[in-house]
Amino acid sequence: MTASPQPTAPTPVPAEAPAAPLRTLRLSIVPALHPPLTGPAVALVDPTTPPPRPPHRPGPRPAPEGRRSRSQDLFGPAWSVRADLPDPRAAGRLLFTTALEALAGQRPLTQVQRLTSPGVYAALVSGRRPAWCAAGTGPLLVGPVHVCEPVDGVAEVGTVARRSGRAHAVAARLEGVDGRWRCTALSIG
């Protein structure tokens, strides 16, 4: 026969346990090692705000459709890089002013030909003219020109034209060809 362990009786807990001594907390101010950052040069930084993006640098222009022979590369229009082109704002303003005044009948439409591609010029000649261009009696005002350069040698420009108290959006795509900007798409709202 094996002896089974006898259960042990729990130790009695005294009716009142002695209370732990109370501790007091004290705040200590430690002097800073550096002077405080104050003044106009200090900006509060929000940790949830993403860091600023680097400035946009246009990439290379995509290759033209299909392969061209060596003789075609030597003759005909040549793509221009941004460094070889003038300011796109001035070219956009000239294009918008010339095209809108030509559509309003204030100048010959042939003056737009040197600024546009053959397809855009053909659309301007054969297309309908916006009613607000011809019907307006007041002066034509072209607002500030906004520029976006998505690729090297390409600029997308836009502005707001006003006539007779109404505003109309005008946008164009400019491509650098032979050292100057040429309009390849024009939208008049």
C-alpha positions as CSV (number, residue, x, y, z in Angstrom):
1,M,0.0,0.0,0.0
2,T,1.3,3.4,-0.9
3,A,0.9,6.4,1.3
4,S,-1.1,9.2,-0.2
5,P,0.1,12.7,0.5
6,Q,-1.9,14.5,3.1
7,P,-3.5,17.7,2.1
8,T,-2.0,20.7,3.7
9,A,-4.1,23.2,5.4
10,P,-4.0,26.7,4.1
11,T,-2.1,29.2,6.2
12,P,-4.3,31.6,8.0
13,V,-4.2,35.2,6.8
14,P,-4.2,37.7,9.5
15,A,-7.3,39.8,9.7
16,E,-5.5,43.0,9.0
17,A,-2.4,43.1,6.8
18,P,0.1,45.8,7.5
19,A,-0.3,48.8,5.1
20,A,2.5,49.7,2.7
21,P,4.2,53.0,3.4
22,L,2.9,55.9,1.2
23,R,5.3,57.3,-1.3
24,T,5.2,60.8,-2.6
25,L,6.2,61.8,-6.1
26,R,8.2,64.8,-6.8
27,L,8.6,66.6,-10.2
28,S,12.1,67.7,-11.1
29,I,12.7,70.1,-13.9
30,V,16.0,69.5,-15.7
31,P,17.5,72.4,-17.6
32,A,17.8,71.9,-21.4
33,L,21.2,71.4,-22.9
34,H,20.4,73.6,-25.9
35,P,18.7,77.0,-26.1
36,P,15.0,76.8,-27.1
37,L,14.1,77.0,-30.7
38,T,12.0,80.1,-31.3
39,G,11.7,82.8,-33.9
40,P,10.4,83.0,-37.5
41,A,12.9,80.4,-38.8
42,V,11.3,77.7,-36.7
43,A,8.4,75.9,-38.4
44,L,6.2,73.4,-36.6
45,V,6.4,70.0,-38.4
46,D,3.4,67.8,-38.4
47,P,4.6,64.1,-38.3
48,T,1.6,63.0,-40.4
49,T,2.5,65.3,-43.3
50,P,4.5,63.5,-46.0
51,P,7.9,65.0,-46.9
52,P,7.9,67.4,-49.9
53,R,8.4,65.9,-53.3
54,P,11.5,66.8,-55.3
55,P,10.8,69.2,-58.2
56,H,9.5,67.7,-61.4
57,R,12.1,67.1,-64.1
58,P,10.7,66.2,-67.5
59,G,11.9,62.8,-68.9
60,P,13.1,62.0,-72.4
61,R,10.7,62.4,-75.3
62,P,9.3,59.0,-76.5
63,A,10.6,57.8,-79.8
64,P,8.5,58.6,-82.9
65,E,6.3,55.9,-84.3
66,G,8.1,53.5,-86.5
67,R,11.7,53.5,-87.6
68,R,13.0,56.2,-90.0
69,S,15.8,55.8,-92.4
70,R,19.1,57.8,-92.0
71,S,18.2,60.1,-94.9
72,Q,14.9,61.1,-93.2
73,D,16.8,61.9,-90.0
74,L,18.9,64.4,-91.9
75,F,16.1,66.1,-93.7
76,G,12.7,67.3,-92.4
77,P,11.6,68.5,-89.0
78,A,13.7,67.6,-86.0
79,W,12.6,67.2,-82.4
80,S,14.0,69.9,-80.1
81,V,14.9,69.4,-76.4
82,R,13.8,71.9,-73.8
83,A,17.2,73.6,-73.6
84,D,16.9,74.6,-77.3
85,L,13.4,76.1,-77.0
86,P,12.1,79.5,-75.9
87,D,9.8,80.2,-73.0
88,P,6.5,78.2,-73.4
89,R,4.5,80.9,-71.6
90,A,5.3,83.4,-74.3
91,A,4.6,80.9,-77.1
92,G,1.3,79.9,-75.5
93,R,0.2,83.5,-75.1
94,L,1.0,84.3,-78.7
95,L,-0.8,81.2,-79.9
96,F,-3.9,81.9,-77.9
97,T,-4.1,85.5,-78.8
98,T,-3.5,84.9,-82.5
99,A,-5.9,82.0,-82.8
100,L,-8.8,83.7,-80.9
101,E,-8.4,86.9,-82.8
102,A,-8.3,85.0,-86.1
103,L,-11.5,83.1,-85.1
104,A,-13.1,86.4,-84.2
105,G,-12.3,87.9,-87.6
106,Q,-9.9,90.5,-86.3
107,R,-6.9,89.0,-88.2
108,P,-6.3,86.6,-91.1
109,L,-6.5,82.9,-90.2
110,T,-3.3,82.3,-92.1
111,Q,-1.3,84.0,-89.3
112,V,-2.1,80.9,-87.2
113,Q,-0.5,78.5,-89.7
114,R,3.1,79.1,-88.7
115,L,2.2,78.3,-85.0
116,T,0.3,75.1,-85.5
117,S,0.7,71.7,-87.1
118,P,-1.0,71.0,-90.4
119,G,-3.7,69.0,-88.7
120,V,-4.6,71.7,-86.2
121,Y,-4.6,74.4,-89.0
122,A,-6.8,72.3,-91.2
123,A,-9.3,71.9,-88.3
124,L,-9.3,75.6,-87.6
125,V,-9.9,76.5,-91.3
126,S,-12.6,73.9,-91.9
127,G,-14.2,73.7,-88.5
128,R,-16.9,75.8,-86.9
129,R,-15.9,78.9,-85.0
130,P,-17.1,79.2,-81.4
131,A,-20.1,81.5,-81.3
132,W,-18.6,83.6,-78.5
133,C,-15.5,84.4,-80.6
134,A,-17.5,86.0,-83.5
135,A,-20.5,87.3,-81.5
136,G,-18.6,89.2,-78.8
137,T,-18.4,92.9,-79.1
138,G,-16.0,93.6,-76.2
139,P,-12.2,93.2,-76.3
140,L,-10.7,89.8,-76.1
141,L,-8.7,89.4,-72.8
142,V,-6.3,86.5,-72.4
143,G,-5.4,85.7,-68.8
144,P,-2.2,84.3,-67.3
145,V,-0.8,81.2,-69.1
146,H,-0.2,78.1,-67.0
147,V,2.4,75.7,-68.2
148,C,3.0,72.0,-67.5
149,E,5.9,70.1,-69.1
150,P,5.2,66.4,-68.9
151,V,8.1,65.3,-71.1
152,D,11.3,67.0,-72.4
153,G,10.4,69.1,-75.4
154,V,6.6,69.1,-74.8
155,A,4.5,71.7,-73.0
156,E,0.8,71.8,-72.1
157,V,-0.5,75.3,-71.7
158,G,-3.8,76.6,-70.6
159,T,-5.5,79.9,-69.9
160,V,-8.9,81.6,-69.4
161,A,-10.1,84.0,-72.2
162,R,-12.7,86.6,-71.4
163,R,-15.0,88.4,-73.7
164,S,-18.2,90.3,-73.0
165,G,-18.2,89.3,-69.4
166,R,-17.9,85.6,-70.0
167,A,-15.0,83.3,-69.3
168,H,-13.8,80.4,-71.6
169,A,-11.1,77.8,-71.1
170,V,-8.4,77.4,-73.8
171,A,-5.7,74.7,-73.8
172,A,-3.0,73.6,-76.1
173,R,-0.2,71.0,-76.5
174,L,3.0,72.5,-77.7
175,E,5.9,70.3,-79.1
176,G,9.4,71.5,-79.8
177,V,10.2,71.2,-83.5
178,D,13.2,72.8,-85.1
179,G,14.0,75.0,-82.1
180,R,10.5,76.5,-81.8
181,W,7.1,75.5,-80.3
182,R,4.4,74.1,-82.6
183,C,0.8,73.5,-81.5
184,T,-0.3,69.9,-82.1
185,A,-3.6,70.1,-80.2
186,L,-5.9,73.0,-79.5
187,S,-9.1,73.0,-77.4
188,I,-11.3,76.1,-77.2
189,G,-14.2,75.9,-74.7
